[in-house]
Amino acid sequence: MTNIVLLIHKFLKDELDEGEKLELQTWREQSDVNNRIFEKLTGEDYLLAAVSDAYKIDSDEVALQKINALIDQSEQATGYVQQTDKITFRSIWPRLSVAAAILILLAVSAVYIIRKNHKEAPVVAEVKKAKPDIAPGTYKATVTLADGSVVSLDSATNKIIGQQGSTAIKNSNGQLVYDAKSSPAGGTGEMLYNTVSTAKGQTYPVLLSDNSRVWLNSESSIRFPVAFAPGERKVQITGEVYFEVAHDASKPFIASVNGVDIQVLGTKFNINAYNDEEAIRTTLIEGSVRVSKGGQKKQIKPGQQAQVISNDITVLDHVDLDKITAWKQGLFAFKGDKLQDVMKDLARWYNIDVVYEGSGTKDVEITGNIFRNWNLSEVLKILSTLNIDSRIEGRKLILKAQ
């Protein structure tokens, strides 16, 4: 289960409710390996090592002093103070647990790695940096305006992009905003189109003029009118885009990609339409959408996914919404995915090319979560537990099963 580290995190902070206690206990009793993982993550030696490593120190005594100082500041802010006469590990155990809980959540991969037909049980990999390294992707994009000019976007810069017709465009707090309400009257009435694009290693959110929100994953784009015409809101996309469409019964919202139309009134959905994927996948989180290709039309409900291959539309029930939308939450989520499929996502995010050496490497299966803000070396540490050697040459990653 992908949330087990979160349960351990809450256990250390003594915040589990009865249902969560039962879930954690059930997981521990499923196997001896699960129980050993739990005991390791909650053991005194491991907690102290985790906090010591966070402070990059060698002395346990210095670690304890810094931990006390850190927690004292937190307790003064909350009005809770615990009196201790002597600094010992036992005396600060409840407080150390709270401090270490968040550090463990960030420092431990929490990824259960399963090698196909491998008899060994899943393991939890501790992450340490390696060299050379590649940084993760970041919040960047470009917007191509109606006149053909291109403006670079990033999360650190707030600026007015300009005026397109009657719509003001600005980059504000890491989001591109199209604001028709604040624009002066007197637009030309001409349909003006903008295109927001992300390259490999980039992601960016956009607020459209109708207050619909979109998030672009890496290597994705959306083309849209700066102000929608009466009767219809239509956009074109490539790559992967998550939508939260503002409801407007008088203006259906249509997202088009490679001849596939997804029509909604107001809803939340994700479209994955990368060129290296076999199918165009539309996954519905809330509301209702209709997917059309050629003469076929399919209505899908929340929790369903429409897959379009050639001219055929197939609807899947009860898909994993958390897994599909994890990228928007800052995660990669995998459940029994082969390494070659996992690396498609990672290659786009880290802007790398992946080369496989040896047989069997592509068939490794991975289940779990990887944080998108990790450096590549932290991901490679996980792969090393599968007996997969890796090396970085420029922006090329070479993988080879031992």
C-alpha positions as YAML, in Angstrom:
chain: A
units: angstrom
residues:
- id: 1
  name: MET
  ca: [0.00, 0.00, 0.00]
- id: 2
  name: THR
  ca: [1.42, 3.32, -1.06]
- id: 3
  name: ASN
  ca: [0.47, 5.26, 2.07]
- id: 4
  name: ILE
  ca: [2.24, 3.06, 4.60]
- id: 5
  name: VAL
  ca: [5.05, 5.57, 5.25]
- id: 6
  name: LEU
  ca: [2.42, 8.24, 5.90]
- id: 7
  name: LEU
  ca: [0.87, 5.93, 8.50]
- id: 8
  name: ILE
  ca: [4.28, 5.40, 10.11]
- id: 9
  name: HIS
  ca: [4.80, 9.14, 10.00]
- id: 10
  name: LYS
  ca: [1.52, 9.67, 11.89]
- id: 11
  name: PHE
  ca: [2.42, 6.82, 14.29]
- id: 12
  name: LEU
  ca: [5.62, 8.60, 15.29]
- id: 13
  name: LYS
  ca: [3.62, 11.77, 15.94]
- id: 14
  name: ASP
  ca: [0.94, 9.82, 17.85]
- id: 15
  name: GLU
  ca: [-1.76, 11.05, 15.47]
- id: 16
  name: LEU
  ca: [-3.26, 7.77, 14.23]
- id: 17
  name: ASP
  ca: [-7.00, 7.32, 14.56]
- id: 18
  name: GLU
  ca: [-8.46, 3.89, 15.32]
- id: 19
  name: GLY
  ca: [-8.97, 3.01, 11.66]
- id: 20
  name: GLU
  ca: [-5.40, 3.95, 10.79]
- id: 21
  name: LYS
  ca: [-4.06, 1.97, 13.75]
- id: 22
  name: LEU
  ca: [-5.89, -1.09, 12.47]
- id: 23
  name: GLU
  ca: [-4.60, -0.55, 8.93]
- id: 24
  name: LEU
  ca: [-1.02, -0.22, 10.14]
- id: 25
  name: GLN
  ca: [-1.30, -3.27, 12.38]
- id: 26
  name: THR
  ca: [-2.81, -5.32, 9.56]
- id: 27
  name: TRP
  ca: [0.07, -4.37, 7.29]
- id: 28
  name: ARG
  ca: [2.63, -5.32, 9.95]
- id: 29
  name: GLU
  ca: [1.03, -8.72, 10.40]
- id: 30
  name: GLN
  ca: [1.01, -9.50, 6.68]
- id: 31
  name: SER
  ca: [4.65, -10.60, 6.75]
- id: 32
  name: ASP
  ca: [7.79, -10.64, 8.86]
- id: 33
  name: VAL
  ca: [9.42, -8.31, 6.34]
- id: 34
  name: ASN
  ca: [6.72, -5.68, 6.85]
- id: 35
  name: ASN
  ca: [7.18, -5.88, 10.59]
- id: 36
  name: ARG
  ca: [10.96, -5.55, 10.26]
- id: 37
  name: ILE
  ca: [10.50, -2.48, 8.06]
- id: 38
  name: PHE
  ca: [8.24, -0.94, 10.72]
- id: 39
  name: GLU
  ca: [10.67, -1.72, 13.55]
- id: 40
  name: LYS
  ca: [13.56, -0.24, 11.59]
- id: 41
  name: LEU
  ca: [11.76, 3.01, 10.78]
- id: 42
  name: THR
  ca: [10.59, 3.47, 14.37]
- id: 43
  name: GLY
  ca: [13.76, 2.22, 16.11]
- id: 44
  name: GLU
  ca: [15.81, 4.56, 18.27]
- id: 45
  name: ASP
  ca: [19.04, 4.07, 16.34]
- id: 46
  name: TYR
  ca: [17.39, 4.74, 13.00]
- id: 47
  name: LEU
  ca: [15.57, 7.86, 14.21]
- id: 48
  name: LEU
  ca: [18.70, 9.35, 15.70]
- id: 49
  name: ALA
  ca: [20.65, 8.55, 12.55]
- id: 50
  name: ALA
  ca: [17.97, 10.19, 10.40]
- id: 51
  name: VAL
  ca: [18.02, 13.41, 12.39]
- id: 52
  name: SER
  ca: [21.82, 13.40, 12.69]
- id: 53
  name: ASP
  ca: [22.15, 13.00, 8.96]
- id: 54
  name: ALA
  ca: [19.74, 15.88, 8.43]
- id: 55
  name: TYR
  ca: [22.07, 18.10, 10.44]
- id: 56
  name: LYS
  ca: [25.16, 16.54, 8.78]
- id: 57
  name: ILE
  ca: [26.93, 15.92, 12.11]
- id: 58
  name: ASP
  ca: [28.75, 12.98, 13.65]
- id: 59
  name: SER
  ca: [28.27, 13.54, 17.36]
- id: 60
  name: ASP
  ca: [25.13, 12.05, 18.93]
- id: 61
  name: GLU
  ca: [25.43, 14.51, 21.80]
- id: 62
  name: VAL
  ca: [25.46, 17.49, 19.45]
- id: 63
  name: ALA
  ca: [22.56, 15.93, 17.55]
- id: 64
  name: LEU
  ca: [20.51, 15.67, 20.73]
- id: 65
  name: GLN
  ca: [21.23, 19.27, 21.64]
- id: 66
  name: LYS
  ca: [20.16, 20.54, 18.24]
- id: 67
  name: ILE
  ca: [17.07, 18.36, 18.25]
- id: 68
  name: ASN
  ca: [16.08, 19.74, 21.65]
- id: 69
  name: ALA
  ca: [16.61, 23.30, 20.47]
- id: 70
  name: LEU
  ca: [14.53, 22.68, 17.37]
- id: 71
  name: ILE
  ca: [11.66, 21.11, 19.28]
- id: 72
  name: ASP
  ca: [11.82, 23.70, 22.07]
- id: 73
  name: GLN
  ca: [11.12, 26.41, 19.51]
- id: 74
  name: SER
  ca: [8.15, 24.46, 18.20]
- id: 75
  name: GLU
  ca: [6.80, 23.80, 21.70]
- id: 76
  name: GLN
  ca: [7.08, 27.44, 22.71]
- id: 77
  name: ALA
  ca: [5.05, 28.35, 19.66]
- id: 78
  name: THR
  ca: [2.33, 25.84, 20.55]
- id: 79
  name: GLY
  ca: [2.40, 26.47, 24.30]
- id: 80
  name: TYR
  ca: [3.57, 22.92, 25.14]
- id: 81
  name: VAL
  ca: [6.76, 22.45, 27.15]
- id: 82
  name: GLN
  ca: [8.14, 19.20, 28.58]
- id: 83
  name: GLN
  ca: [10.55, 19.55, 31.50]
- id: 84
  name: THR
  ca: [13.65, 17.33, 31.50]
- id: 85
  name: ASP
  ca: [16.53, 17.41, 33.95]
- id: 86
  name: LYS
  ca: [19.01, 15.61, 31.73]
- id: 87
  name: ILE
  ca: [19.37, 15.25, 28.00]
- id: 88
  name: THR
  ca: [19.26, 11.54, 27.19]
- id: 89
  name: PHE
  ca: [17.84, 9.62, 24.28]
- id: 90
  name: ARG
  ca: [15.17, 8.05, 26.48]
- id: 91
  name: SER
  ca: [14.05, 11.35, 27.93]
- id: 92
  name: ILE
  ca: [13.52, 12.98, 24.53]
- id: 93
  name: TRP
  ca: [12.14, 9.88, 22.77]
- id: 94
  name: PRO
  ca: [8.58, 11.21, 22.35]
- id: 95
  name: ARG
  ca: [9.89, 14.56, 21.14]
- id: 96
  name: LEU
  ca: [12.54, 13.02, 18.88]
- id: 97
  name: SER
  ca: [9.84, 10.92, 17.27]
- id: 98
  name: VAL
  ca: [7.95, 14.04, 16.28]
- id: 99
  name: ALA
  ca: [11.07, 15.72, 14.87]
- id: 100
  name: ALA
  ca: [12.27, 12.64, 13.04]
- id: 101
  name: ALA
  ca: [8.87, 11.78, 11.61]
- id: 102
  name: ILE
  ca: [8.92, 14.54, 9.03]
- id: 103
  name: LEU
  ca: [12.59, 13.95, 8.26]
- id: 104
  name: ILE
  ca: [11.97, 10.26, 7.67]
- id: 105
  name: LEU
  ca: [9.04, 11.08, 5.41]
- id: 106
  name: LEU
  ca: [11.39, 13.16, 3.26]
- id: 107
  name: ALA
  ca: [14.55, 11.07, 3.57]
- id: 108
  name: VAL
  ca: [13.15, 7.60, 2.99]
- id: 109
  name: SER
  ca: [12.01, 6.62, -0.46]
- id: 110
  name: ALA
  ca: [8.93, 4.73, 0.71]
- id: 111
  name: VAL
  ca: [9.02, 2.86, -2.55]
- id: 112
  name: TYR
  ca: [8.34, -0.85, -2.51]
- id: 113
  name: ILE
  ca: [10.35, -2.37, -5.29]
- id: 114
  name: ILE
  ca: [9.33, -5.70, -6.75]
- id: 115
  name: ARG
  ca: [11.45, -7.48, -9.31]
- id: 116
  name: LYS
  ca: [9.49, -9.68, -11.67]
- id: 117
  name: ASN
  ca: [9.67, -13.34, -10.56]
- id: 118
  name: HIS
  ca: [12.03, -12.33, -7.76]
- id: 119
  name: LYS
  ca: [11.63, -14.29, -4.54]
- id: 120
  name: GLU
  ca: [12.92, -11.62, -2.20]
- id: 121
  name: ALA
  ca: [10.40, -9.42, -0.43]
- id: 122
  name: PRO
  ca: [10.02, -5.68, -1.11]
- id: 123
  name: VAL
  ca: [12.50, -3.36, 0.56]
- id: 124
  name: VAL
  ca: [12.57, 0.26, 1.58]
- id: 125
  name: ALA
  ca: [15.55, 2.06, 0.13]
- id: 126
  name: GLU
  ca: [17.40, 4.74, 2.04]
- id: 127
  name: VAL
  ca: [18.41, 7.57, -0.27]
- id: 128
  name: LYS
  ca: [21.84, 9.14, -0.47]
- id: 129
  name: LYS
  ca: [23.20, 11.39, -3.16]
- id: 130
  name: ALA
  ca: [25.61, 10.21, -5.82]
- id: 131
  name: LYS
  ca: [27.75, 11.97, -8.41]
- id: 132
  name: PRO
  ca: [27.36, 12.88, -11.21]
- id: 133
  name: ASP
  ca: [23.79, 14.03, -10.79]
- id: 134
  name: ILE
  ca: [20.87, 15.62, -12.64]
- id: 135
  name: ALA
  ca: [18.43, 18.02, -11.01]
- id: 136
  name: PRO
  ca: [14.67, 17.44, -11.28]
- id: 137
  name: GLY
  ca: [12.36, 19.43, -13.52]
- id: 138
  name: THR
  ca: [11.01, 22.80, -12.50]
- id: 139
  name: TYR
  ca: [8.16, 25.27, -12.99]
- id: 140
  name: LYS
  ca: [8.92, 26.79, -16.38]
- id: 141
  name: ALA
  ca: [7.16, 27.21, -19.72]
- id: 142
  name: THR
  ca: [6.85, 29.51, -22.71]
- id: 143
  name: VAL
  ca: [3.78, 31.32, -24.03]
- id: 144
  name: THR
  ca: [3.48, 32.16, -27.70]
- id: 145
  name: LEU
  ca: [1.26, 35.21, -28.14]
- id: 146
  name: ALA
  ca: [-1.08, 35.94, -31.03]
- id: 147
  name: ASP
  ca: [1.55, 38.07, -32.79]
- id: 148
  name: GLY
  ca: [4.07, 35.21, -32.70]
- id: 149
  name: SER
  ca: [6.25, 36.62, -29.94]
- id: 150
  name: VAL
  ca: [7.45, 34.14, -27.31]
- id: 151
  name: VAL
  ca: [7.69, 34.91, -23.59]
- id: 152
  name: SER
  ca: [9.49, 32.71, -21.07]
- id: 153
  name: LEU
  ca: [7.70, 31.89, -17.82]
- id: 154
  name: ASP
  ca: [8.98, 30.77, -14.43]
- id: 155
  name: SER
  ca: [7.67, 30.61, -10.89]
- id: 156
  name: ALA
  ca: [10.09, 33.24, -9.58]
- id: 157
  name: THR
  ca: [8.99, 36.12, -11.80]
- id: 158
  name: ASN
  ca: [5.80, 38.16, -11.50]
- id: 159
  name: LYS
  ca: [5.19, 40.34, -14.54]
- id: 160
  name: ILE
  ca: [2.58, 41.74, -16.87]
- id: 161
  name: ILE
  ca: [2.85, 39.90, -20.18]
- id: 162
  name: GLY
  ca: [0.62, 42.28, -22.08]
- id: 163
  name: GLN
  ca: [-2.82, 42.83, -23.48]
- id: 164
  name: GLN
  ca: [-4.42, 40.50, -26.03]
- id: 165
  name: GLY
  ca: [-7.71, 41.91, -27.23]
- id: 166
  name: SER
  ca: [-9.73, 42.66, -24.11]
- id: 167
  name: THR
  ca: [-7.83, 40.23, -21.90]
- id: 168
  name: ALA
  ca: [-4.90, 41.09, -19.64]
- id: 169
  name: ILE
  ca: [-2.17, 38.46, -19.37]
- id: 170
  name: LYS
  ca: [0.15, 38.23, -16.40]
- id: 171
  name: ASN
  ca: [2.51, 35.79, -14.77]
- id: 172
  name: SER
  ca: [1.58, 35.81, -11.09]
- id: 173
  name: ASN
  ca: [2.96, 33.61, -8.31]
- id: 174
  name: GLY
  ca: [4.01, 30.82, -10.63]
- id: 175
  name: GLN
  ca: [0.82, 30.79, -12.70]
- id: 176
  name: LEU
  ca: [-0.04, 32.28, -16.08]
- id: 177
  name: VAL
  ca: [-3.30, 34.21, -15.67]
- id: 178
  name: TYR
  ca: [-5.72, 35.42, -18.34]
- id: 179
  name: ASP
  ca: [-7.87, 38.07, -16.71]
- id: 180
  name: ALA
  ca: [-10.80, 39.33, -18.76]
- id: 181
  name: LYS
  ca: [-12.47, 41.01, -15.77]
- id: 182
  name: SER
  ca: [-9.67, 43.49, -15.13]
- id: 183
  name: SER
  ca: [-9.23, 44.38, -18.80]
- id: 184
  name: PRO
  ca: [-10.41, 47.71, -20.18]
- id: 185
  name: ALA
  ca: [-13.39, 47.56, -22.47]
- id: 186
  name: GLY
  ca: [-13.06, 47.87, -26.20]
- id: 187
  name: GLY
  ca: [-11.43, 44.70, -27.52]
- id: 188
  name: THR
  ca: [-11.25, 44.20, -31.26]
- id: 189
  name: GLY
  ca: [-13.58, 41.17, -31.20]
- id: 190
  name: GLU
  ca: [-11.03, 39.17, -33.22]
- id: 191
  name: MET
  ca: [-10.31, 35.62, -31.99]
- id: 192
  name: LEU
  ca: [-6.73, 35.70, -30.69]
- id: 193
  name: TYR
  ca: [-4.96, 32.48, -29.79]
- id: 194
  name: ASN
  ca: [-2.09, 31.80, -27.39]
- id: 195
  name: THR
  ca: [-0.09, 28.61, -26.91]
- id: 196
  name: VAL
  ca: [1.56, 27.62, -23.63]
- id: 197
  name: SER
  ca: [4.25, 24.95, -24.00]
- id: 198
  name: THR
  ca: [6.50, 23.02, -21.62]
- id: 199
  name: ALA
  ca: [9.71, 21.29, -22.66]
- id: 200
  name: LYS
  ca: [11.26, 18.24, -21.05]
- id: 201
  name: GLY
  ca: [11.85, 18.93, -17.37]
- id: 202
  name: GLN
  ca: [9.15, 21.61, -17.15]
- id: 203
  name: THR
  ca: [5.62, 21.94, -15.79]
- id: 204
  name: TYR
  ca: [3.29, 24.94, -15.45]
- id: 205
  name: PRO
  ca: [-0.27, 25.94, -14.46]
- id: 206
  name: VAL
  ca: [-2.54, 28.28, -16.42]
- id: 207
  name: LEU
  ca: [-5.73, 30.09, -15.42]
- id: 208
  name: LEU
  ca: [-7.87, 30.64, -18.52]
- id: 209
  name: SER
  ca: [-10.15, 33.64, -19.03]
- id: 210
  name: ASP
  ca: [-13.25, 31.59, -18.06]
- id: 211
  name: ASN
  ca: [-11.59, 30.66, -14.72]
- id: 212
  name: SER
  ca: [-10.87, 27.11, -15.86]
- id: 213
  name: ARG
  ca: [-7.55, 25.84, -14.53]
- id: 214
  name: VAL
  ca: [-5.09, 23.67, -16.42]
- id: 215
  name: TRP
  ca: [-1.79, 22.07, -15.44]
- id: 216
  name: LEU
  ca: [0.73, 21.10, -18.09]
- id: 217
  name: ASN
  ca: [3.05, 18.18, -17.50]
- id: 218
  name: SER
  ca: [6.44, 17.98, -19.24]
- id: 219
  name: GLU
  ca: [6.57, 18.08, -23.05]
- id: 220
  name: SER
  ca: [3.00, 19.32, -23.28]
- id: 221
  name: SER
  ca: [1.11, 22.25, -24.76]
- id: 222
  name: ILE
  ca: [-2.28, 23.91, -24.88]
- id: 223
  name: ARG
  ca: [-3.57, 26.28, -27.56]
- id: 224
  name: PHE
  ca: [-6.60, 28.39, -26.65]
- id: 225
  name: PRO
  ca: [-8.35, 31.69, -27.39]
- id: 226
  name: VAL
  ca: [-7.48, 34.42, -24.93]
- id: 227
  name: ALA
  ca: [-11.23, 35.06, -24.65]
- id: 228
  name: PHE
  ca: [-13.76, 32.38, -25.53]
- id: 229
  name: ALA
  ca: [-16.44, 33.06, -28.13]
- id: 230
  name: PRO
  ca: [-20.14, 32.66, -27.24]
- id: 231
  name: GLY
  ca: [-21.45, 29.11, -27.35]
- id: 232
  name: GLU
  ca: [-18.22, 27.14, -27.06]
- id: 233
  name: ARG
  ca: [-14.88, 26.88, -25.29]
- id: 234
  name: LYS
  ca: [-12.42, 24.85, -27.34]
- id: 235
  name: VAL
  ca: [-8.72, 24.16, -26.75]
- id: 236
  name: GLN
  ca: [-6.12, 21.93, -28.38]
- id: 237
  name: ILE
  ca: [-3.51, 20.03, -26.37]
- id: 238
  name: THR
  ca: [-0.50, 17.78, -26.73]
- id: 239
  name: GLY
  ca: [1.25, 15.65, -24.11]
- id: 240
  name: GLU
  ca: [-0.44, 15.47, -20.70]
- id: 241
  name: VAL
  ca: [-2.76, 18.10, -19.25]
- id: 242
  name: TYR
  ca: [-4.96, 18.13, -16.14]
- id: 243
  name: PHE
  ca: [-8.15, 20.23, -16.28]
- id: 244
  name: GLU
  ca: [-10.47, 21.78, -13.72]
- id: 245
  name: VAL
  ca: [-13.15, 23.27, -15.95]
- id: 246
  name: ALA
  ca: [-15.33, 26.12, -14.70]
- id: 247
  name: HIS
  ca: [-19.01, 25.26, -15.09]
- id: 248
  name: ASP
  ca: [-20.90, 27.12, -17.80]
- id: 249
  name: ALA
  ca: [-23.92, 25.30, -19.21]
- id: 250
  name: SER
  ca: [-24.16, 27.76, -22.10]
- id: 251
  name: LYS
  ca: [-20.57, 27.09, -23.22]
- id: 252
  name: PRO
  ca: [-19.49, 23.44, -23.42]
- id: 253
  name: PHE
  ca: [-15.74, 22.99, -22.97]
- id: 254
  name: ILE
  ca: [-14.00, 20.86, -25.61]
- id: 255
  name: ALA
  ca: [-10.40, 19.66, -25.42]
- id: 256
  name: SER
  ca: [-9.09, 18.25, -28.71]
- id: 257
  name: VAL
  ca: [-6.02, 16.09, -29.32]
- id: 258
  name: ASN
  ca: [-5.11, 14.09, -32.42]
- id: 259
  name: GLY
  ca: [-8.67, 13.93, -33.69]
- id: 260
  name: VAL
  ca: [-10.17, 13.05, -30.30]
- id: 261
  name: ASP
  ca: [-12.66, 15.48, -28.72]
- id: 262
  name: ILE
  ca: [-13.40, 15.50, -24.97]
- id: 263
  name: GLN
  ca: [-16.51, 17.58, -24.23]
- id: 264
  name: VAL
  ca: [-17.55, 18.74, -20.75]
- id: 265
  name: LEU
  ca: [-19.63, 21.38, -19.01]
- id: 266
  name: GLY
  ca: [-17.70, 21.60, -15.76]
- id: 267
  name: THR
  ca: [-15.48, 18.87, -14.38]
- id: 268
  name: LYS
  ca: [-12.01, 17.63, -13.43]
- id: 269
  name: PHE
  ca: [-10.17, 15.29, -15.75]
- id: 270
  name: ASN
  ca: [-6.73, 14.29, -17.00]
- id: 271
  name: ILE
  ca: [-5.67, 13.70, -20.60]
- id: 272
  name: ASN
  ca: [-2.52, 11.72, -21.41]
- id: 273
  name: ALA
  ca: [-1.75, 11.90, -25.12]
- id: 274
  name: TYR
  ca: [2.02, 11.59, -25.47]
- id: 275
  name: ASN
  ca: [3.18, 10.47, -28.88]
- id: 276
  name: ASP
  ca: [5.18, 7.58, -27.43]
- id: 277
  name: GLU
  ca: [2.09, 6.12, -25.73]
- id: 278
  name: GLU
  ca: [-0.14, 3.61, -27.50]
- id: 279
  name: ALA
  ca: [-3.44, 5.21, -26.45]
- id: 280
  name: ILE
  ca: [-4.92, 8.62, -25.74]
- id: 281
  name: ARG
  ca: [-6.24, 8.28, -22.20]
- id: 282
  name: THR
  ca: [-8.92, 10.53, -20.70]
- id: 283
  name: THR
  ca: [-9.50, 9.93, -16.98]
- id: 284
  name: LEU
  ca: [-12.45, 11.52, -15.19]
- id: 285
  name: ILE
  ca: [-12.11, 12.65, -11.57]
- id: 286
  name: GLU
  ca: [-15.36, 14.63, -11.18]
- id: 287
  name: GLY
  ca: [-18.38, 15.43, -13.36]
- id: 288
  name: SER
  ca: [-19.06, 13.88, -16.74]
- id: 289
  name: VAL
  ca: [-17.33, 13.96, -20.11]
- id: 290
  name: ARG
  ca: [-17.99, 12.63, -23.59]
- id: 291
  name: VAL
  ca: [-15.10, 11.32, -25.67]
- id: 292
  name: SER
  ca: [-15.50, 11.33, -29.46]
- id: 293
  name: LYS
  ca: [-13.35, 9.93, -32.26]
- id: 294
  name: GLY
  ca: [-14.65, 9.64, -35.79]
- id: 295
  name: GLY
  ca: [-18.20, 8.32, -35.51]
- id: 296
  name: GLN
  ca: [-17.73, 6.87, -32.00]
- id: 297
  name: LYS
  ca: [-18.84, 8.57, -28.79]
- id: 298
  name: LYS
  ca: [-18.46, 7.35, -25.21]
- id: 299
  name: GLN
  ca: [-19.75, 8.98, -22.02]
- id: 300
  name: ILE
  ca: [-17.63, 8.29, -18.97]
- id: 301
  name: LYS
  ca: [-18.23, 8.69, -15.25]
- id: 302
  name: PRO
  ca: [-15.87, 9.56, -12.37]
- id: 303
  name: GLY
  ca: [-13.36, 6.78, -11.84]
- id: 304
  name: GLN
  ca: [-13.50, 5.69, -15.48]
- id: 305
  name: GLN
  ca: [-10.93, 6.09, -18.21]
- id: 306
  name: ALA
  ca: [-11.56, 6.26, -21.96]
- id: 307
  name: GLN
  ca: [-8.72, 4.85, -24.06]
- id: 308
  name: VAL
  ca: [-8.60, 5.73, -27.74]
- id: 309
  name: ILE
  ca: [-6.48, 3.50, -30.00]
- id: 310
  name: SER
  ca: [-6.84, 4.21, -33.71]
- id: 311
  name: ASN
  ca: [-10.59, 4.70, -34.11]
- id: 312
  name: ASP
  ca: [-11.66, 2.50, -31.20]
- id: 313
  name: ILE
  ca: [-12.74, 3.83, -27.79]
- id: 314
  name: THR
  ca: [-12.55, 1.51, -24.77]
- id: 315
  name: VAL
  ca: [-13.83, 2.49, -21.32]
- id: 316
  name: LEU
  ca: [-12.07, 1.12, -18.21]
- id: 317
  name: ASP
  ca: [-13.79, 1.10, -14.82]
- id: 318
  name: HIS
  ca: [-12.33, 1.82, -11.37]
- id: 319
  name: VAL
  ca: [-8.96, 3.13, -12.51]
- id: 320
  name: ASP
  ca: [-6.48, 4.40, -9.91]
- id: 321
  name: LEU
  ca: [-7.14, 8.15, -9.83]
- id: 322
  name: ASP
  ca: [-4.40, 8.84, -7.29]
- id: 323
  name: LYS
  ca: [-1.82, 7.14, -9.49]
- id: 324
  name: ILE
  ca: [-2.95, 8.90, -12.66]
- id: 325
  name: THR
  ca: [-3.01, 12.39, -11.14]
- id: 326
  name: ALA
  ca: [0.03, 11.95, -8.87]
- id: 327
  name: TRP
  ca: [2.19, 14.11, -11.18]
- id: 328
  name: LYS
  ca: [0.01, 17.13, -10.37]
- id: 329
  name: GLN
  ca: [0.65, 16.49, -6.65]
- id: 330
  name: GLY
  ca: [4.44, 16.36, -7.07]
- id: 331
  name: LEU
  ca: [4.79, 12.59, -7.26]
- id: 332
  name: PHE
  ca: [5.43, 9.74, -9.64]
- id: 333
  name: ALA
  ca: [3.18, 6.83, -8.65]
- id: 334
  name: PHE
  ca: [3.74, 3.31, -9.95]
- id: 335
  name: LYS
  ca: [1.94, 0.03, -9.36]
- id: 336
  name: GLY
  ca: [3.52, -2.96, -11.03]
- id: 337
  name: ASP
  ca: [4.81, -0.80, -13.89]
- id: 338
  name: LYS
  ca: [7.69, -2.08, -15.98]
- id: 339
  name: LEU
  ca: [10.90, -0.11, -15.79]
- id: 340
  name: GLN
  ca: [10.75, 0.86, -19.46]
- id: 341
  name: ASP
  ca: [7.33, 2.48, -18.85]
- id: 342
  name: VAL
  ca: [8.50, 4.14, -15.64]
- id: 343
  name: MET
  ca: [11.48, 5.61, -17.45]
- id: 344
  name: LYS
  ca: [9.25, 7.28, -20.06]
- id: 345
  name: ASP
  ca: [7.89, 9.55, -17.32]
- id: 346
  name: LEU
  ca: [11.28, 10.07, -15.70]
- id: 347
  name: ALA
  ca: [12.98, 10.82, -19.02]
- id: 348
  name: ARG
  ca: [10.53, 13.61, -19.73]
- id: 349
  name: TRP
  ca: [10.88, 15.10, -16.25]
- id: 350
  name: TYR
  ca: [14.68, 14.88, -15.95]
- id: 351
  name: ASN
  ca: [15.25, 15.73, -19.63]
- id: 352
  name: ILE
  ca: [17.37, 12.65, -20.22]
- id: 353
  name: ASP
  ca: [17.76, 9.86, -22.75]
- id: 354
  name: VAL
  ca: [17.66, 6.33, -21.37]
- id: 355
  name: VAL
  ca: [19.74, 3.47, -22.74]
- id: 356
  name: TYR
  ca: [19.24, -0.14, -21.63]
- id: 357
  name: GLU
  ca: [22.10, -2.62, -21.62]
- id: 358
  name: GLY
  ca: [21.72, -6.34, -21.06]
- id: 359
  name: SER
  ca: [18.62, -8.51, -21.06]
- id: 360
  name: GLY
  ca: [15.83, -8.34, -18.53]
- id: 361
  name: THR
  ca: [16.41, -4.75, -17.45]
- id: 362
  name: LYS
  ca: [13.24, -3.43, -19.05]
- id: 363
  name: ASP
  ca: [11.07, -6.03, -17.27]
- id: 364
  name: VAL
  ca: [11.82, -4.88, -13.73]
- id: 365
  name: GLU
  ca: [8.55, -3.93, -12.01]
- id: 366
  name: ILE
  ca: [8.19, -1.02, -9.62]
- id: 367
  name: THR
  ca: [5.42, -0.22, -7.15]
- id: 368
  name: GLY
  ca: [5.43, 2.92, -5.02]
- id: 369
  name: ASN
  ca: [5.92, 6.67, -5.06]
- id: 370
  name: ILE
  ca: [8.88, 8.81, -6.14]
- id: 371
  name: PHE
  ca: [9.00, 12.50, -5.32]
- id: 372
  name: ARG
  ca: [9.35, 14.69, -8.40]
- id: 373
  name: ASN
  ca: [11.66, 17.09, -6.54]
- id: 374
  name: TRP
  ca: [14.33, 14.42, -6.04]
- id: 375
  name: ASN
  ca: [17.60, 14.60, -7.91]
- id: 376
  name: LEU
  ca: [18.12, 11.74, -10.34]
- id: 377
  name: SER
  ca: [20.77, 10.17, -8.09]
- id: 378
  name: GLU
  ca: [18.13, 9.57, -5.43]
- id: 379
  name: VAL
  ca: [16.03, 7.64, -7.94]
- id: 380
  name: LEU
  ca: [19.05, 5.62, -9.05]
- id: 381
  name: LYS
  ca: [19.67, 4.58, -5.45]
- id: 382
  name: ILE
  ca: [16.29, 2.86, -5.54]
- id: 383
  name: LEU
  ca: [17.15, 1.10, -8.78]
- id: 384
  name: SER
  ca: [20.37, -0.17, -7.23]
- id: 385
  name: THR
  ca: [18.33, -2.30, -4.81]
- id: 386
  name: LEU
  ca: [17.11, -4.19, -7.88]
- id: 387
  name: ASN
  ca: [20.68, -5.03, -8.82]
- id: 388
  name: ILE
  ca: [20.52, -2.54, -11.66]
- id: 389
  name: ASP
  ca: [23.73, -0.68, -12.36]
- id: 390
  name: SER
  ca: [23.41, 2.88, -13.60]
- id: 391
  name: ARG
  ca: [25.68, 5.60, -14.82]
- id: 392
  name: ILE
  ca: [25.13, 9.12, -16.08]
- id: 393
  name: GLU
  ca: [26.96, 10.42, -19.14]
- id: 394
  name: GLY
  ca: [25.92, 13.99, -19.78]
- id: 395
  name: ARG
  ca: [22.16, 13.79, -20.13]
- id: 396
  name: LYS
  ca: [22.21, 10.11, -20.96]
- id: 397
  name: LEU
  ca: [21.28, 7.50, -18.35]
- id: 398
  name: ILE
  ca: [22.57, 3.97, -18.94]
- id: 399
  name: LEU
  ca: [20.87, 1.11, -17.07]
- id: 400
  name: LYS
  ca: [22.08, -2.47, -16.93]
- id: 401
  name: ALA
  ca: [20.81, -5.44, -14.94]
- id: 402
  name: GLN
  ca: [23.56, -7.27, -13.02]
...
